[in-house]
Amino acid sequence: MATWDASAPHSIELPGLAVLVRGWLHGNIVRIGPDLVDTGYYTGFDALDSWLVGPVERIFLTHVHSDHSGGIAALRDRDSAVAVYGHPDAIAIVEPWDLERLWIDNTGQEIPRFSIDHPLPSRVDIGGRGFDVIPAGGHATGGVCFVDDAGVMISGDALWERGFGILNPVIDGPGVFDDAAGALDRIEEAAPRVVIPGHGAPFTDVRGALGRARVLLERMRDPKDLRRRAFMGAVGFWVLIDPTLDAEAIKARLADQGVDPTAPWVAPLLQKLGR
Ligand SMILES: [Zn+2]
């Protein structure tokens, strides 16, 4: 489990902002003044109270997957005036609550229903700081990165220190590979000094991360490789959502979804997850 869920949530302070790093079930939350970028998964929200010093005014979304948008409903319950900003393409799947394109169908994940109030313009003020909004599709419909004038980038799942969020051409269309490549190109053009990813600690070796991401993207273009990675990620989420799942239950669920539970990657993964 250690590699899947980074110990306890911990806060990392950068000049003028704070990053709550919360492992894999919960995407990171960035706090800049009274504003947040992303909100984590919907569970465990009460634990954030001490970190959330003061009321939240606005929420800016890197994308709408459950581990980033799940906390919106809880924040709105506390203060209905909280305003939510997302890319127009994200609004287009949130408004009709398209469970497939929100990646809720078939993943075992949930998101309390929410709405997005405002489309993201190409430049936004987040907590008194100007950020360019960089379209970064591929992993998610309506995915974006935010980068400020000092070169601080909030990348969501478009770029991590080691890789990026899985692609789903079945749901999001065959264009996801080129979209992800375009996102990496735009991140490179923006030349960030430090990247705050959607999962894991902030990092500064952006060139190295981009190199690794491009190698990974080429591998993902092989459908067999992509399918294996997708299910490896899915199994990780299953046990984070339901820690009581044992090896037999996981294998049965894989078989249900048409995956051979005796495939060579399954046993090492179960071991890594402590099953
Ligand atoms: Zn995601």
py3Dmol code that shows the C-alpha trace and the ligand (Angstrom):
import py3Dmol

protein = """\
ATOM      1  CA  MET A   1       0.000   0.000   0.000  1.00  0.00           C
ATOM      2  CA  ALA A   2       2.840   2.362   0.782  1.00  0.00           C
ATOM      3  CA  THR A   3       3.475   3.110  -2.862  1.00  0.00           C
ATOM      4  CA  TRP A   4      -0.208   3.666  -3.459  1.00  0.00           C
ATOM      5  CA  ASP A   5      -1.244   5.951  -0.674  1.00  0.00           C
ATOM      6  CA  ALA A   6       1.440   8.289   0.596  1.00  0.00           C
ATOM      7  CA  SER A   7       1.270   7.863   4.387  1.00  0.00           C
ATOM      8  CA  ALA A   8      -0.804  10.570   6.016  1.00  0.00           C
ATOM      9  CA  PRO A   9      -1.917  13.673   4.132  1.00  0.00           C
ATOM     10  CA  HIS A  10       0.703  16.371   4.562  1.00  0.00           C
ATOM     11  CA  SER A  11       0.891  20.019   3.685  1.00  0.00           C
ATOM     12  CA  ILE A  12       3.757  21.531   1.689  1.00  0.00           C
ATOM     13  CA  GLU A  13       4.200  25.308   1.766  1.00  0.00           C
ATOM     14  CA  LEU A  14       5.472  27.185  -1.278  1.00  0.00           C
ATOM     15  CA  PRO A  15       5.684  31.006  -1.376  1.00  0.00           C
ATOM     16  CA  GLY A  16       2.093  32.260  -1.161  1.00  0.00           C
ATOM     17  CA  LEU A  17       0.403  28.885  -1.428  1.00  0.00           C
ATOM     18  CA  ALA A  18      -0.049  25.561   0.322  1.00  0.00           C
ATOM     19  CA  VAL A  19      -0.365  22.106  -1.214  1.00  0.00           C
ATOM     20  CA  LEU A  20      -2.161  19.325   0.630  1.00  0.00           C
ATOM     21  CA  VAL A  21      -0.630  16.083  -0.663  1.00  0.00           C
ATOM     22  CA  ARG A  22      -3.060  13.220  -0.088  1.00  0.00           C
ATOM     23  CA  GLY A  23      -1.961  10.143  -2.024  1.00  0.00           C
ATOM     24  CA  TRP A  24      -3.928   8.497  -4.833  1.00  0.00           C
ATOM     25  CA  LEU A  25      -7.523   8.299  -3.697  1.00  0.00           C
ATOM     26  CA  HIS A  26      -7.508  12.047  -3.117  1.00  0.00           C
ATOM     27  CA  GLY A  27      -5.936  14.373  -5.639  1.00  0.00           C
ATOM     28  CA  ASN A  28      -3.858  17.195  -4.136  1.00  0.00           C
ATOM     29  CA  ILE A  29      -5.561  20.413  -3.074  1.00  0.00           C
ATOM     30  CA  VAL A  30      -3.804  23.755  -3.587  1.00  0.00           C
ATOM     31  CA  ARG A  31      -4.830  26.661  -1.363  1.00  0.00           C
ATOM     32  CA  ILE A  32      -4.049  30.209  -2.530  1.00  0.00           C
ATOM     33  CA  GLY A  33      -5.614  32.811  -0.254  1.00  0.00           C
ATOM     34  CA  PRO A  34      -9.351  32.033  -0.008  1.00  0.00           C
ATOM     35  CA  ASP A  35      -9.333  29.986  -3.235  1.00  0.00           C
ATOM     36  CA  LEU A  36      -8.688  26.305  -3.911  1.00  0.00           C
ATOM     37  CA  VAL A  37      -7.520  24.385  -6.924  1.00  0.00           C
ATOM     38  CA  ASP A  38      -9.247  20.962  -6.800  1.00  0.00           C
ATOM     39  CA  THR A  39     -10.933  19.361  -3.806  1.00  0.00           C
ATOM     40  CA  GLY A  40      -9.922  15.677  -3.501  1.00  0.00           C
ATOM     41  CA  TYR A  41     -12.234  12.648  -3.320  1.00  0.00           C
ATOM     42  CA  TYR A  42     -15.493  13.107  -1.425  1.00  0.00           C
ATOM     43  CA  THR A  43     -14.575  10.946   1.591  1.00  0.00           C
ATOM     44  CA  GLY A  44     -12.449  12.091   4.533  1.00  0.00           C
ATOM     45  CA  PHE A  45     -13.462  15.674   3.996  1.00  0.00           C
ATOM     46  CA  ASP A  46     -13.833  16.591   7.675  1.00  0.00           C
ATOM     47  CA  ALA A  47     -10.123  15.939   8.141  1.00  0.00           C
ATOM     48  CA  LEU A  48      -9.439  19.044   6.058  1.00  0.00           C
ATOM     49  CA  ASP A  49     -10.929  21.498   8.509  1.00  0.00           C
ATOM     50  CA  SER A  50      -7.678  22.410  10.212  1.00  0.00           C
ATOM     51  CA  TRP A  51      -5.931  22.880   6.875  1.00  0.00           C
ATOM     52  CA  LEU A  52      -8.664  25.037   5.371  1.00  0.00           C
ATOM     53  CA  VAL A  53      -8.007  28.116   7.572  1.00  0.00           C
ATOM     54  CA  GLY A  54     -11.032  30.349   6.883  1.00  0.00           C
ATOM     55  CA  PRO A  55     -13.845  30.218   4.342  1.00  0.00           C
ATOM     56  CA  VAL A  56     -13.333  29.090   0.752  1.00  0.00           C
ATOM     57  CA  GLU A  57     -14.478  31.603  -1.870  1.00  0.00           C
ATOM     58  CA  ARG A  58     -13.741  29.966  -5.194  1.00  0.00           C
ATOM     59  CA  ILE A  59     -12.776  26.528  -6.502  1.00  0.00           C
ATOM     60  CA  PHE A  60     -10.823  26.100  -9.733  1.00  0.00           C
ATOM     61  CA  LEU A  61     -10.796  22.632 -11.299  1.00  0.00           C
ATOM     62  CA  THR A  62      -7.918  21.053 -13.205  1.00  0.00           C
ATOM     63  CA  HIS A  63     -10.507  18.452 -14.283  1.00  0.00           C
ATOM     64  CA  VAL A  64     -13.655  16.779 -13.039  1.00  0.00           C
ATOM     65  CA  HIS A  65     -12.586  13.226 -12.118  1.00  0.00           C
ATOM     66  CA  SER A  66     -13.862  12.060  -8.718  1.00  0.00           C
ATOM     67  CA  ASP A  67     -10.498  12.394  -6.944  1.00  0.00           C
ATOM     68  CA  HIS A  68     -10.346  16.107  -7.852  1.00  0.00           C
ATOM     69  CA  SER A  69     -13.965  17.272  -7.826  1.00  0.00           C
ATOM     70  CA  GLY A  70     -15.386  15.027  -5.079  1.00  0.00           C
ATOM     71  CA  GLY A  71     -15.141  17.609  -2.306  1.00  0.00           C
ATOM     72  CA  ILE A  72     -17.126  20.334  -4.086  1.00  0.00           C
ATOM     73  CA  ALA A  73     -20.528  19.277  -2.754  1.00  0.00           C
ATOM     74  CA  ALA A  74     -19.222  19.216   0.845  1.00  0.00           C
ATOM     75  CA  LEU A  75     -17.694  22.697   0.478  1.00  0.00           C
ATOM     76  CA  ARG A  76     -20.945  23.969  -1.013  1.00  0.00           C
ATOM     77  CA  ASP A  77     -22.934  22.456   1.855  1.00  0.00           C
ATOM     78  CA  ARG A  78     -20.928  24.615   4.223  1.00  0.00           C
ATOM     79  CA  ASP A  79     -21.152  27.751   2.149  1.00  0.00           C
ATOM     80  CA  SER A  80     -23.493  27.879  -0.822  1.00  0.00           C
ATOM     81  CA  ALA A  81     -21.764  31.023  -2.132  1.00  0.00           C
ATOM     82  CA  VAL A  82     -18.626  29.093  -3.129  1.00  0.00           C
ATOM     83  CA  ALA A  83     -18.122  29.604  -6.880  1.00  0.00           C
ATOM     84  CA  VAL A  84     -16.756  26.800  -9.073  1.00  0.00           C
ATOM     85  CA  TYR A  85     -14.745  27.346 -12.263  1.00  0.00           C
ATOM     86  CA  GLY A  86     -14.040  24.710 -14.924  1.00  0.00           C
ATOM     87  CA  HIS A  87     -13.181  24.362 -18.591  1.00  0.00           C
ATOM     88  CA  PRO A  88     -16.208  24.643 -20.954  1.00  0.00           C
ATOM     89  CA  ASP A  89     -15.678  21.010 -22.058  1.00  0.00           C
ATOM     90  CA  ALA A  90     -15.860  19.962 -18.398  1.00  0.00           C
ATOM     91  CA  ILE A  91     -19.081  21.950 -17.981  1.00  0.00           C
ATOM     92  CA  ALA A  92     -20.487  20.082 -20.990  1.00  0.00           C
ATOM     93  CA  ILE A  93     -20.182  16.725 -19.179  1.00  0.00           C
ATOM     94  CA  VAL A  94     -21.019  17.978 -15.663  1.00  0.00           C
ATOM     95  CA  GLU A  95     -24.239  19.753 -16.658  1.00  0.00           C
ATOM     96  CA  PRO A  96     -25.989  16.596 -17.995  1.00  0.00           C
ATOM     97  CA  TRP A  97     -24.118  14.542 -15.315  1.00  0.00           C
ATOM     98  CA  ASP A  98     -22.647  12.206 -17.934  1.00  0.00           C
ATOM     99  CA  LEU A  99     -21.520   9.352 -15.663  1.00  0.00           C
ATOM    100  CA  GLU A 100     -19.544   7.637 -18.371  1.00  0.00           C
ATOM    101  CA  ARG A 101     -17.489  10.671 -19.344  1.00  0.00           C
ATOM    102  CA  LEU A 102     -17.086  11.620 -15.695  1.00  0.00           C
ATOM    103  CA  TRP A 103     -15.437   8.170 -15.325  1.00  0.00           C
ATOM    104  CA  ILE A 104     -17.969   7.091 -12.699  1.00  0.00           C
ATOM    105  CA  ASP A 105     -19.586   4.201 -14.573  1.00  0.00           C
ATOM    106  CA  ASN A 106     -17.433   1.066 -14.259  1.00  0.00           C
ATOM    107  CA  THR A 107     -14.822   2.527 -11.900  1.00  0.00           C
ATOM    108  CA  GLY A 108     -16.531   1.953  -8.538  1.00  0.00           C
ATOM    109  CA  GLN A 109     -15.943   5.644  -7.777  1.00  0.00           C
ATOM    110  CA  GLU A 110     -18.545   8.194  -6.756  1.00  0.00           C
ATOM    111  CA  ILE A 111     -18.940  11.974  -6.874  1.00  0.00           C
ATOM    112  CA  PRO A 112     -21.694  13.811  -5.019  1.00  0.00           C
ATOM    113  CA  ARG A 113     -23.370  15.787  -7.795  1.00  0.00           C
ATOM    114  CA  PHE A 114     -22.174  19.351  -8.267  1.00  0.00           C
ATOM    115  CA  SER A 115     -22.348  22.079 -10.885  1.00  0.00           C
ATOM    116  CA  ILE A 116     -19.771  24.412 -12.408  1.00  0.00           C
ATOM    117  CA  ASP A 117     -20.785  28.086 -12.257  1.00  0.00           C
ATOM    118  CA  HIS A 118     -18.251  29.733 -14.533  1.00  0.00           C
ATOM    119  CA  PRO A 119     -16.263  28.712 -17.622  1.00  0.00           C
ATOM    120  CA  LEU A 120     -12.534  29.249 -17.170  1.00  0.00           C
ATOM    121  CA  PRO A 121     -11.200  32.141 -19.252  1.00  0.00           C
ATOM    122  CA  SER A 122      -7.669  31.965 -20.663  1.00  0.00           C
ATOM    123  CA  ARG A 123      -6.355  33.885 -17.675  1.00  0.00           C
ATOM    124  CA  VAL A 124      -7.684  33.837 -14.120  1.00  0.00           C
ATOM    125  CA  ASP A 125      -7.011  35.377 -10.762  1.00  0.00           C
ATOM    126  CA  ILE A 126      -6.613  32.690  -8.118  1.00  0.00           C
ATOM    127  CA  GLY A 127      -6.162  34.046  -4.610  1.00  0.00           C
ATOM    128  CA  GLY A 128      -4.928  37.400  -5.941  1.00  0.00           C
ATOM    129  CA  ARG A 129      -2.408  35.820  -8.296  1.00  0.00           C
ATOM    130  CA  GLY A 130      -2.669  35.758 -12.102  1.00  0.00           C
ATOM    131  CA  PHE A 131      -2.577  32.362 -13.811  1.00  0.00           C
ATOM    132  CA  ASP A 132      -2.692  31.434 -17.489  1.00  0.00           C
ATOM    133  CA  VAL A 133      -5.082  28.563 -18.150  1.00  0.00           C
ATOM    134  CA  ILE A 134      -3.484  25.996 -20.434  1.00  0.00           C
ATOM    135  CA  PRO A 135      -5.760  23.449 -22.130  1.00  0.00           C
ATOM    136  CA  ALA A 136      -4.409  19.995 -21.244  1.00  0.00           C
ATOM    137  CA  GLY A 137      -6.758  17.313 -22.513  1.00  0.00           C
ATOM    138  CA  GLY A 138      -6.020  13.636 -23.097  1.00  0.00           C
ATOM    139  CA  HIS A 139      -6.420  12.223 -19.597  1.00  0.00           C
ATOM    140  CA  ALA A 140      -9.636  14.135 -18.934  1.00  0.00           C
ATOM    141  CA  THR A 141     -12.303  15.938 -20.920  1.00  0.00           C
ATOM    142  CA  GLY A 142     -11.800  19.623 -20.160  1.00  0.00           C
ATOM    143  CA  GLY A 143      -8.451  19.121 -18.406  1.00  0.00           C
ATOM    144  CA  VAL A 144      -6.326  22.236 -17.810  1.00  0.00           C
ATOM    145  CA  CYS A 145      -3.078  23.329 -16.175  1.00  0.00           C
ATOM    146  CA  PHE A 146      -2.646  26.678 -14.419  1.00  0.00           C
ATOM    147  CA  VAL A 147       0.679  28.541 -14.610  1.00  0.00           C
ATOM    148  CA  ASP A 148       1.509  31.860 -12.946  1.00  0.00           C
ATOM    149  CA  ASP A 149       4.031  34.524 -13.978  1.00  0.00           C
ATOM    150  CA  ALA A 150       6.661  33.117 -11.608  1.00  0.00           C
ATOM    151  CA  GLY A 151       6.536  29.752 -13.368  1.00  0.00           C
ATOM    152  CA  VAL A 152       4.513  27.882 -10.753  1.00  0.00           C
ATOM    153  CA  MET A 153       2.335  25.353 -12.548  1.00  0.00           C
ATOM    154  CA  ILE A 154      -0.591  23.339 -11.186  1.00  0.00           C
ATOM    155  CA  SER A 155      -0.759  20.430 -13.618  1.00  0.00           C
ATOM    156  CA  GLY A 156      -3.591  18.172 -12.399  1.00  0.00           C
ATOM    157  CA  ASP A 157      -3.174  14.734 -13.954  1.00  0.00           C
ATOM    158  CA  ALA A 158      -1.693  16.007 -17.237  1.00  0.00           C
ATOM    159  CA  LEU A 159       1.855  15.668 -15.843  1.00  0.00           C
ATOM    160  CA  TRP A 160       3.181  13.992 -12.713  1.00  0.00           C
ATOM    161  CA  GLU A 161       6.804  13.610 -11.674  1.00  0.00           C
ATOM    162  CA  ARG A 162       6.600  10.035 -12.990  1.00  0.00           C
ATOM    163  CA  GLY A 163       3.966   9.792 -15.676  1.00  0.00           C
ATOM    164  CA  PHE A 164       0.462  11.199 -15.972  1.00  0.00           C
ATOM    165  CA  GLY A 165      -3.141  10.056 -15.576  1.00  0.00           C
ATOM    166  CA  ILE A 166      -4.308   7.071 -17.606  1.00  0.00           C
ATOM    167  CA  LEU A 167      -5.945   7.648 -20.992  1.00  0.00           C
ATOM    168  CA  ASN A 168      -9.289   6.122 -21.950  1.00  0.00           C
ATOM    169  CA  PRO A 169      -9.808   6.098 -25.730  1.00  0.00           C
ATOM    170  CA  VAL A 170     -12.953   3.965 -25.353  1.00  0.00           C
ATOM    171  CA  ILE A 171     -14.768   6.672 -23.383  1.00  0.00           C
ATOM    172  CA  ASP A 172     -12.960   9.818 -24.467  1.00  0.00           C
ATOM    173  CA  GLY A 173     -12.255   8.894 -28.090  1.00  0.00           C
ATOM    174  CA  PRO A 174      -9.202   7.915 -30.145  1.00  0.00           C
ATOM    175  CA  GLY A 175      -7.907  11.494 -30.055  1.00  0.00           C
ATOM    176  CA  VAL A 176      -6.763  11.169 -26.420  1.00  0.00           C
ATOM    177  CA  PHE A 177      -3.206  10.188 -27.370  1.00  0.00           C
ATOM    178  CA  ASP A 178      -2.655  13.247 -29.548  1.00  0.00           C
ATOM    179  CA  ASP A 179      -4.442  15.426 -26.996  1.00  0.00           C
ATOM    180  CA  ALA A 180      -2.093  14.178 -24.263  1.00  0.00           C
ATOM    181  CA  ALA A 181       0.916  14.809 -26.519  1.00  0.00           C
ATOM    182  CA  GLY A 182      -0.360  18.341 -27.175  1.00  0.00           C
ATOM    183  CA  ALA A 183      -0.760  18.914 -23.447  1.00  0.00           C
ATOM    184  CA  LEU A 184       2.860  17.901 -22.840  1.00  0.00           C
ATOM    185  CA  ASP A 185       3.991  20.257 -25.628  1.00  0.00           C
ATOM    186  CA  ARG A 186       2.061  23.173 -24.130  1.00  0.00           C
ATOM    187  CA  ILE A 187       3.460  22.436 -20.675  1.00  0.00           C
ATOM    188  CA  GLU A 188       6.950  22.490 -22.158  1.00  0.00           C
ATOM    189  CA  GLU A 189       6.244  25.809 -23.921  1.00  0.00           C
ATOM    190  CA  ALA A 190       5.037  27.322 -20.657  1.00  0.00           C
ATOM    191  CA  ALA A 191       8.455  26.349 -19.187  1.00  0.00           C
ATOM    192  CA  PRO A 192       7.353  26.056 -15.546  1.00  0.00           C
ATOM    193  CA  ARG A 193       9.968  26.339 -12.808  1.00  0.00           C
ATOM    194  CA  VAL A 194       8.054  24.143 -10.417  1.00  0.00           C
ATOM    195  CA  VAL A 195       5.133  21.797 -11.048  1.00  0.00           C
ATOM    196  CA  ILE A 196       2.485  20.992  -8.450  1.00  0.00           C
ATOM    197  CA  PRO A 197       0.988  17.751  -9.780  1.00  0.00           C
ATOM    198  CA  GLY A 198      -2.451  16.317  -9.036  1.00  0.00           C
ATOM    199  CA  HIS A 199      -0.829  13.512  -7.038  1.00  0.00           C
ATOM    200  CA  GLY A 200       2.545  13.491  -5.278  1.00  0.00           C
ATOM    201  CA  ALA A 201       4.843  16.265  -4.104  1.00  0.00           C
ATOM    202  CA  PRO A 202       5.769  19.353  -6.172  1.00  0.00           C
ATOM    203  CA  PHE A 203       8.861  18.882  -8.360  1.00  0.00           C
ATOM    204  CA  THR A 204      11.323  21.016 -10.291  1.00  0.00           C
ATOM    205  CA  ASP A 205      12.887  18.596 -12.807  1.00  0.00           C
ATOM    206  CA  VAL A 206      10.245  19.384 -15.400  1.00  0.00           C
ATOM    207  CA  ARG A 207      12.416  18.373 -18.335  1.00  0.00           C
ATOM    208  CA  GLY A 208      12.944  14.920 -16.799  1.00  0.00           C
ATOM    209  CA  ALA A 209       9.237  14.533 -16.085  1.00  0.00           C
ATOM    210  CA  LEU A 210       8.317  15.506 -19.661  1.00  0.00           C
ATOM    211  CA  GLY A 211      10.828  12.990 -21.025  1.00  0.00           C
ATOM    212  CA  ARG A 212       9.370  10.180 -18.909  1.00  0.00           C
ATOM    213  CA  ALA A 213       5.816  11.196 -19.807  1.00  0.00           C
ATOM    214  CA  ARG A 214       6.566  11.062 -23.527  1.00  0.00           C
ATOM    215  CA  VAL A 215       8.079   7.575 -23.227  1.00  0.00           C
ATOM    216  CA  LEU A 216       5.011   6.448 -21.278  1.00  0.00           C
ATOM    217  CA  LEU A 217       2.656   7.985 -23.840  1.00  0.00           C
ATOM    218  CA  GLU A 218       4.311   6.038 -26.654  1.00  0.00           C
ATOM    219  CA  ARG A 219       3.878   2.808 -24.651  1.00  0.00           C
ATOM    220  CA  MET A 220       0.221   3.605 -23.986  1.00  0.00           C
ATOM    221  CA  ARG A 221      -0.446   3.769 -27.710  1.00  0.00           C
ATOM    222  CA  ASP A 222      -0.194  -0.054 -27.598  1.00  0.00           C
ATOM    223  CA  PRO A 223      -3.769  -1.112 -26.668  1.00  0.00           C
ATOM    224  CA  LYS A 224      -2.571  -4.107 -24.609  1.00  0.00           C
ATOM    225  CA  ASP A 225      -0.207  -1.964 -22.573  1.00  0.00           C
ATOM    226  CA  LEU A 226      -2.890   0.665 -22.021  1.00  0.00           C
ATOM    227  CA  ARG A 227      -5.477  -1.885 -20.903  1.00  0.00           C
ATOM    228  CA  ARG A 228      -3.051  -3.431 -18.397  1.00  0.00           C
ATOM    229  CA  ARG A 229      -2.151  -0.010 -16.974  1.00  0.00           C
ATOM    230  CA  ALA A 230      -5.816   0.979 -16.784  1.00  0.00           C
ATOM    231  CA  PHE A 231      -6.705  -2.103 -14.759  1.00  0.00           C
ATOM    232  CA  MET A 232      -3.629  -1.753 -12.538  1.00  0.00           C
ATOM    233  CA  GLY A 233      -4.815   1.746 -11.699  1.00  0.00           C
ATOM    234  CA  ALA A 234      -8.397   0.581 -11.248  1.00  0.00           C
ATOM    235  CA  VAL A 235      -7.407  -2.157  -8.788  1.00  0.00           C
ATOM    236  CA  GLY A 236      -5.458   0.410  -6.773  1.00  0.00           C
ATOM    237  CA  PHE A 237      -8.576   2.572  -6.547  1.00  0.00           C
ATOM    238  CA  TRP A 238     -10.779  -0.405  -5.628  1.00  0.00           C
ATOM    239  CA  VAL A 239      -8.701  -1.158  -2.535  1.00  0.00           C
ATOM    240  CA  LEU A 240      -8.445   2.508  -1.556  1.00  0.00           C
ATOM    241  CA  ILE A 241     -12.223   2.830  -1.770  1.00  0.00           C
ATOM    242  CA  ASP A 242     -12.857  -0.521  -0.037  1.00  0.00           C
ATOM    243  CA  PRO A 243      -9.838  -1.596   2.049  1.00  0.00           C
ATOM    244  CA  THR A 244     -11.596  -4.862   2.988  1.00  0.00           C
ATOM    245  CA  LEU A 245     -11.311  -6.217  -0.595  1.00  0.00           C
ATOM    246  CA  ASP A 246      -9.128  -9.329  -0.538  1.00  0.00           C
ATOM    247  CA  ALA A 247      -7.223 -11.038  -3.356  1.00  0.00           C
ATOM    248  CA  GLU A 248     -10.083 -13.384  -4.234  1.00  0.00           C
ATOM    249  CA  ALA A 249     -12.620 -10.553  -4.439  1.00  0.00           C
ATOM    250  CA  ILE A 250     -10.280  -8.524  -6.634  1.00  0.00           C
ATOM    251  CA  LYS A 251      -9.662 -11.471  -8.970  1.00  0.00           C
ATOM    252  CA  ALA A 252     -13.405 -12.098  -9.238  1.00  0.00           C
ATOM    253  CA  ARG A 253     -13.987  -8.455 -10.087  1.00  0.00           C
ATOM    254  CA  LEU A 254     -11.251  -8.528 -12.739  1.00  0.00           C
ATOM    255  CA  ALA A 255     -12.797 -11.652 -14.271  1.00  0.00           C
ATOM    256  CA  ASP A 256     -16.183  -9.883 -14.256  1.00  0.00           C
ATOM    257  CA  GLN A 257     -14.651  -7.125 -16.327  1.00  0.00           C
ATOM    258  CA  GLY A 258     -13.135  -9.523 -18.837  1.00  0.00           C
ATOM    259  CA  VAL A 259      -9.580  -9.536 -17.434  1.00  0.00           C
ATOM    260  CA  ASP A 260      -7.737 -12.830 -16.940  1.00  0.00           C
ATOM    261  CA  PRO A 261      -6.959 -12.870 -13.188  1.00  0.00           C
ATOM    262  CA  THR A 262      -3.996 -15.210 -13.826  1.00  0.00           C
ATOM    263  CA  ALA A 263      -2.294 -12.638 -16.117  1.00  0.00           C
ATOM    264  CA  PRO A 264       1.360 -12.176 -15.054  1.00  0.00           C
ATOM    265  CA  TRP A 265       0.862  -8.631 -13.740  1.00  0.00           C
ATOM    266  CA  VAL A 266      -1.932  -9.508 -11.301  1.00  0.00           C
ATOM    267  CA  ALA A 267      -0.045 -11.405  -8.560  1.00  0.00           C
ATOM    268  CA  PRO A 268       2.782  -8.827  -8.150  1.00  0.00           C
ATOM    269  CA  LEU A 269       0.198  -6.043  -8.031  1.00  0.00           C
ATOM    270  CA  LEU A 270      -1.827  -7.799  -5.328  1.00  0.00           C
ATOM    271  CA  GLN A 271       1.376  -8.295  -3.357  1.00  0.00           C
ATOM    272  CA  LYS A 272       2.304  -4.625  -3.744  1.00  0.00           C
ATOM    273  CA  LEU A 273      -1.156  -3.715  -2.466  1.00  0.00           C
ATOM    274  CA  GLY A 274      -0.705  -6.027   0.518  1.00  0.00           C
ATOM    275  CA  ARG A 275      -3.487  -8.473  -0.517  1.00  0.00           C
TER     276      ARG A 275
END
"""
ligand_1 = """\
1
ZN
Zn -7.816 12.434 -13.293
"""
view = py3Dmol.view(width=600, height=400)
view.addModel(protein, "pdb")
view.setStyle({"model": 0}, {"cartoon": {"style": "trace"}})
view.addModel(ligand_1, "xyz")
view.setStyle({"model": 1}, {"stick": {}})
view.zoomTo()
view.show()
